[in-house]
Amino acid sequence: MANTPQARKRIRRNARRNEINGNRVSRIRTFVKKVEAALAAGDKGAAAEALKAAQPELARGVAKGVLHKNMAARKFSRLTKRVSALG
């Protein structure tokens, strides 16, 4: 158990940050799922629009430190490739 006031504060802070970061990752996953759903439906226009909306979300996740830079780049690259191959 935390014995110092600083350690107690860190526990409170970490719990808050964990919730916020979890919400951020969940939001990003939702945007990526919209792209994948449009790809599965075969709708290139909707997939392109969803990808356009997902890209800034992935970038924001990297900027906030909840996603690794290379993971976001890889995911965006693969989605872009799949959307362009749809046509």
Backbone bond lengths (Angstrom), bond angles and torsions (degrees), N, CA, C in turn:
res aa  C-N    CA-C-N  psi(-1)  N-CA   C-N-CA  omega(-1)  CA-C   N-CA-C  phi
1 M - - - 1.457 - - 1.525 108.94 -
2 A 1.326 115.16 149.49 1.459 120.45 -178.97 1.526 110.00 -69.87
3 N 1.320 114.99 131.48 1.458 119.79 -177.12 1.523 113.18 -104.56
4 T 1.309 117.35 -26.52 1.467 119.41 -176.92 1.526 109.97 -99.41
5 P 1.316 116.71 154.55 1.470 119.44 177.00 1.531 112.04 -58.76
6 Q 1.317 116.19 -36.75 1.460 119.89 179.90 1.528 110.86 -63.94
7 A 1.333 116.32 -41.87 1.463 120.19 -179.87 1.521 110.84 -66.14
8 R 1.331 116.64 -38.32 1.478 120.14 177.07 1.525 110.44 -63.32
9 K 1.334 116.14 -42.23 1.462 120.54 179.41 1.532 110.42 -64.14
10 R 1.328 116.76 -40.40 1.457 120.25 179.39 1.537 110.98 -62.74
11 I 1.312 117.01 -37.88 1.462 120.33 178.12 1.529 110.00 -63.06
12 R 1.335 116.54 -44.43 1.473 119.92 178.73 1.519 110.45 -63.54
13 R 1.322 116.37 -44.94 1.450 121.75 -177.41 1.533 110.66 -65.31
14 N 1.325 116.16 -43.75 1.465 119.67 -179.48 1.526 111.59 -62.38
15 A 1.318 116.69 -36.44 1.466 120.02 178.23 1.526 110.56 -64.84
16 R 1.331 117.09 -42.65 1.472 120.79 178.42 1.525 110.89 -64.55
17 R 1.339 116.72 -45.51 1.462 120.55 -178.33 1.531 110.63 -65.04
18 N 1.334 116.40 -37.07 1.456 120.52 179.23 1.529 110.70 -61.36
19 E 1.312 116.31 -41.76 1.468 120.39 179.02 1.528 110.77 -65.61
20 I 1.332 116.69 -46.06 1.462 121.45 -179.22 1.525 110.79 -62.71
21 N 1.344 116.08 -46.49 1.463 119.89 -178.79 1.524 111.20 -66.42
22 G 1.325 116.93 -35.61 1.461 120.11 176.24 1.518 111.49 -62.63
23 N 1.330 116.25 -40.56 1.463 120.45 177.10 1.523 111.06 -64.21
24 R 1.329 116.56 -39.46 1.464 120.25 179.56 1.529 110.91 -63.12
25 V 1.331 116.35 -47.22 1.469 120.24 -178.83 1.530 109.74 -63.83
26 S 1.313 117.18 -39.71 1.461 121.56 179.12 1.526 110.89 -62.10
27 R 1.319 116.42 -41.93 1.465 121.65 179.29 1.529 110.23 -63.17
28 I 1.326 116.61 -42.50 1.465 120.82 179.73 1.523 110.00 -63.97
29 R 1.348 116.45 -43.81 1.463 120.14 179.48 1.529 111.08 -60.56
30 T 1.327 116.86 -37.33 1.464 120.88 179.18 1.522 110.58 -62.42
31 F 1.338 117.02 -44.23 1.462 120.50 179.36 1.527 111.08 -63.72
32 V 1.335 116.55 -39.89 1.471 120.47 179.32 1.527 109.89 -67.08
33 K 1.334 117.08 -39.02 1.463 120.47 178.76 1.524 111.60 -63.50
34 K 1.337 117.46 -33.99 1.465 120.29 177.61 1.523 110.60 -63.46
35 V 1.328 116.42 -39.69 1.470 120.18 177.19 1.526 109.69 -64.48
36 E 1.334 116.50 -45.95 1.464 120.39 -178.05 1.526 111.78 -65.52
37 A 1.329 116.91 -34.97 1.467 120.03 177.62 1.524 110.55 -66.21
38 A 1.338 116.83 -41.64 1.465 120.52 178.42 1.527 110.45 -66.14
39 L 1.326 116.77 -36.11 1.474 120.47 176.83 1.525 110.59 -65.30
40 A 1.320 115.84 -42.75 1.461 120.03 -179.97 1.525 111.05 -64.39
41 A 1.336 116.48 -34.15 1.460 120.50 178.95 1.525 111.45 -77.01
42 G 1.332 117.22 -15.59 1.460 120.90 -179.88 1.508 113.81 80.81
43 D 1.318 117.56 18.11 1.468 122.19 -178.53 1.525 109.45 -95.57
44 K 1.330 116.18 100.15 1.471 120.07 -175.05 1.527 111.94 -66.53
45 G 1.329 117.79 -39.30 1.466 120.76 -179.69 1.518 112.00 -62.73
46 A 1.325 115.74 -47.30 1.467 120.00 179.76 1.521 110.75 -66.54
47 A 1.332 116.66 -37.23 1.465 120.20 179.22 1.524 110.76 -65.16
48 A 1.341 116.21 -40.93 1.465 120.35 179.30 1.525 110.86 -64.74
49 E 1.334 116.23 -41.68 1.472 120.05 178.71 1.528 110.99 -65.36
50 A 1.329 116.24 -42.92 1.463 120.28 179.68 1.520 110.69 -65.12
51 L 1.330 116.70 -37.58 1.469 120.56 178.01 1.524 110.67 -65.83
52 K 1.326 115.55 -38.99 1.468 120.64 178.23 1.534 110.89 -62.79
53 A 1.323 116.76 -33.40 1.465 121.37 177.79 1.526 111.78 -79.50
54 A 1.328 117.07 -30.70 1.466 120.75 -176.92 1.525 112.50 -76.93
55 Q 1.325 117.53 -31.01 1.463 120.65 -175.68 1.527 112.99 -59.00
56 P 1.343 120.07 -48.54 1.467 118.73 177.91 1.528 112.70 -65.23
57 E 1.326 117.00 -30.40 1.469 119.64 178.10 1.522 110.56 -66.27
58 L 1.329 116.79 -42.45 1.461 120.44 176.90 1.531 110.18 -62.75
59 A 1.333 116.32 -43.22 1.472 120.53 -179.95 1.524 110.82 -63.52
60 R 1.331 116.50 -38.40 1.470 120.46 179.14 1.526 110.52 -66.90
61 G 1.326 116.30 -37.42 1.460 120.27 176.72 1.519 111.83 -61.51
62 V 1.327 116.16 -38.75 1.467 120.71 177.24 1.528 109.67 -67.24
63 A 1.325 116.19 -44.78 1.464 120.46 -178.13 1.530 111.65 -63.22
64 K 1.337 116.60 -35.23 1.461 120.86 -179.47 1.526 112.56 -82.56
65 G 1.334 116.45 -10.05 1.452 120.14 176.41 1.515 114.95 86.21
66 V 1.329 118.22 16.15 1.467 119.43 178.80 1.528 112.05 -95.28
67 L 1.342 116.69 -15.29 1.458 121.28 176.71 1.520 109.24 -125.95
68 H 1.313 115.98 148.15 1.459 119.93 174.06 1.524 108.63 -77.04
69 K 1.318 115.56 142.70 1.464 121.75 -176.99 1.526 112.01 -56.19
70 N 1.326 116.71 -46.19 1.464 120.04 -177.33 1.524 111.80 -69.57
71 M 1.327 117.31 -32.77 1.462 120.33 178.64 1.523 109.98 -65.62
72 A 1.322 117.02 -43.27 1.460 120.53 179.44 1.527 110.44 -66.50
73 A 1.319 116.76 -41.17 1.466 120.57 179.35 1.528 110.29 -63.76
74 R 1.327 116.56 -42.32 1.468 121.12 -179.85 1.530 110.57 -64.04
75 K 1.336 116.17 -44.41 1.464 120.63 -178.83 1.529 110.31 -63.92
76 F 1.325 116.77 -44.33 1.459 120.34 -179.66 1.528 110.75 -65.24
77 S 1.319 116.07 -40.37 1.463 120.76 179.52 1.527 110.78 -62.29
78 R 1.318 116.49 -46.72 1.466 120.43 -178.09 1.525 111.60 -65.81
79 L 1.342 116.33 -39.98 1.471 119.36 178.44 1.521 110.32 -66.31
80 T 1.327 117.09 -41.56 1.463 121.34 179.60 1.523 110.22 -60.98
81 K 1.317 115.90 -43.29 1.464 121.17 179.95 1.530 110.93 -61.82
82 R 1.336 115.64 -42.40 1.462 120.05 -179.80 1.535 111.74 -67.57
83 V 1.349 116.70 -38.45 1.472 120.14 179.72 1.524 109.87 -67.36
84 S 1.332 117.30 -43.20 1.469 119.66 -178.37 1.534 111.70 -69.44
85 A 1.338 117.03 -29.11 1.461 120.26 178.48 1.531 112.12 -76.11
86 L 1.314 116.89 -12.62 1.454 121.00 -176.93 1.524 112.60 -68.25
87 G 1.313 116.20 -30.65 1.466 120.13 -176.10 1.468 113.78 -74.90
